[in-house]
């Protein structure tokens, strides 16, 4: 399964529902995208929100 999310301190907010019960242990592989030149509108919104929350 591949999903997108945004890191907010020690929490990762995901953009879709996943069919995994609460409390279930999972393993996450982190792929960090450092390209900030061509941001989608959704990506720009979440980056702006993260900056606002700080």
Buried (B, 14 or more C-beta within 10 A) or exposed (E): EEEBBBEEEEEEEEEEEEEEEEEEEEEEEEEEEEEEEEBEEEBEEBEEEBEEEE
